[in-house]
Amino acid sequence: MNAKQPGVSDTGRRKAPSNNLRLWLFSIFLAVACWVYIAVAVNPDYEVNFYNVPIQMDITNSRAEAYGLSLLHPDEQLTTDVTIAGSRTALGGLTKDDLIVSVDFDTNVDDMVGTQLLSVKLKTKSGYQPPNVTFSRETVEVQLDRYETKQFPVSEVLYPNISLYDDEMHIHEEAIVCEPSTVAITGPSSTLATVDHVRVTVTDSVKLYQTRSFPDCATFSLINADGKTIDDPALQVQTARFAVTIPVTYSKTLPVSISLSGVPSGFDSETVLSRLRLSTDSDYQLPGYGSENLMITIETDDPDKKATLDELESWNLGVIPLSSLSLGGVIEIPVQLDEGYADQSNLGVVNVKLDESNLVAQTRLIQTKDIAIVNGSSKYQFNIKNARFEITLIGTPEELEAVSSSDIIATVNLYNASITEEGSFDHAVTFTLPDTANGVWVSGTTKVTIDATLNVEDE
């Protein structure tokens, strides 16, 4: 058995480890306190670095917005490196996500449109404002503008998927109608200045046989002066729906013809028609009398009138009296078409004249006593005042040689004359030539003066 040492009790042996623990804990506390004291009181400066922090661009509630300016965003996201100096206690727990770096639209911004160089600023999400901050990118160039609203014409319509039933149909480009014809566009003034017009595209895929409207066209583009598309989300078009009417016209090219009136029975009109020349820039023959024909292109947007055109072999400009034809004379016929037709050839006026080869003009003397008055009212007596006059005959020398004045029958036909009182009036004379002169005609119109007096028994 071990003997107890003098002066040392069992209790003393058990308490020794507890005193060591207290001493150890106190030492740790003292070390931490010293470190805190040194970090805070002796060496308070501390730096943290954050890399590639995004730079926000928000003009809301800023002085720039109060100036009426708007921000044109850059195409790329800008970043900067941030170095913050301060106390370790303030910065020790700061992370990159706590930082908000933005362009300063208040301090140095000017009331002007264009490029401005503005500084960046920092704040934290907690509201703490570090006193010492440096940036690798201290300034940013920003584009500032003012929003305006302007009117632009819808001056171009595309219809890539529309076709026509046949080759005689055409789309009348100049007559295409788009409603609205102008649109209001809102955007930055500098971008609006690049807009020239609006292009609307009809996306329907159809085959047209007549004019048709497309009431709900929603595909459109903004076009600059070079014909290129402007794709800028800052531009807002106030109208997004358009109604487009595409006019379909029908056209057919036909030879031009004319007709003769006042042709006596038995007259050889074929010979005269073969001699007629239609003149514009050069001389042309009538269809059926030669291959050099004057052509006209007739246009219409009416399907019924197209059906009429399809049945025609020539286009008749009108009727001219046989008596209006003379040697050296020219008859002007204005090209006037019925409503619903248009002269796509723009002929304007066609001149008609004779091919005078082997034709001559001769005069014949007519006595008034040889003129018969027929179909006059029985209430009146009619007397021709003229004593005599000359008429002009046109034909070949051989035919004219066989015609004498005595062979010509002159008649005044009062069938359509409206005579209500006595007096004098003028009336045209009709001439009938012998059958042997079926290629000769009287050129010009001859009138005589007639006296009308009441019969005695009707007074």
PEZIHU-V932844 format. One record per run of one state. SS is the DSSP state (H for helix, E for strand, C for the rest). FROM is the first residue (numbers start at 0). TO is the last residue. If there is no record, write none. Layout:
ss:SS from:FROM to:TO
ss:SS from:FROM to:TO
This chain:
ss:C from:0 to:8
ss:H from:9 to:41
ss:C from:42 to:44
ss:E from:45 to:55
ss:C from:56 to:61
ss:H from:62 to:65
ss:C from:66 to:68
ss:E from:69 to:71
ss:C from:72 to:77
ss:E from:78 to:85
ss:C from:86 to:86
ss:H from:87 to:90
ss:C from:91 to:94
ss:H from:95 to:97
ss:E from:98 to:102
ss:C from:103 to:112
ss:E from:113 to:123
ss:C from:124 to:130
ss:E from:131 to:134
ss:C from:135 to:137
ss:E from:138 to:144
ss:C from:145 to:145
ss:E from:146 to:157
ss:C from:158 to:160
ss:E from:161 to:163
ss:C from:164 to:167
ss:E from:168 to:170
ss:C from:171 to:171
ss:H from:172 to:174
ss:C from:175 to:175
ss:E from:176 to:178
ss:C from:179 to:180
ss:E from:181 to:187
ss:H from:188 to:191
ss:C from:192 to:195
ss:E from:196 to:200
ss:C from:201 to:204
ss:E from:205 to:207
ss:C from:208 to:210
ss:E from:211 to:216
ss:C from:217 to:217
ss:E from:218 to:222
ss:C from:223 to:227
ss:E from:228 to:229
ss:C from:230 to:234
ss:E from:235 to:236
ss:C from:237 to:240
ss:E from:241 to:245
ss:C from:246 to:246
ss:E from:247 to:260
ss:C from:261 to:267
ss:H from:268 to:274
ss:E from:275 to:278
ss:C from:279 to:281
ss:E from:282 to:284
ss:C from:285 to:291
ss:E from:292 to:292
ss:C from:293 to:293
ss:E from:294 to:299
ss:C from:300 to:301
ss:H from:302 to:310
ss:C from:311 to:312
ss:E from:313 to:320
ss:H from:321 to:323
ss:C from:324 to:329
ss:E from:330 to:333
ss:C from:334 to:340
ss:E from:341 to:342
ss:C from:343 to:347
ss:E from:348 to:353
ss:C from:354 to:358
ss:E from:359 to:366
ss:H from:367 to:369
ss:E from:370 to:373
ss:C from:374 to:378
ss:E from:379 to:383
ss:C from:384 to:386
ss:E from:387 to:394
ss:C from:395 to:395
ss:H from:396 to:400
ss:C from:401 to:403
ss:H from:404 to:406
ss:C from:407 to:407
ss:E from:408 to:412
ss:C from:413 to:421
ss:E from:422 to:427
ss:C from:428 to:428
ss:E from:429 to:431
ss:C from:432 to:433
ss:H from:434 to:436
ss:C from:437 to:439
ss:E from:440 to:442
ss:C from:443 to:445
ss:E from:446 to:453
ss:C from:454 to:454
ss:H from:455 to:457
ss:C from:458 to:458
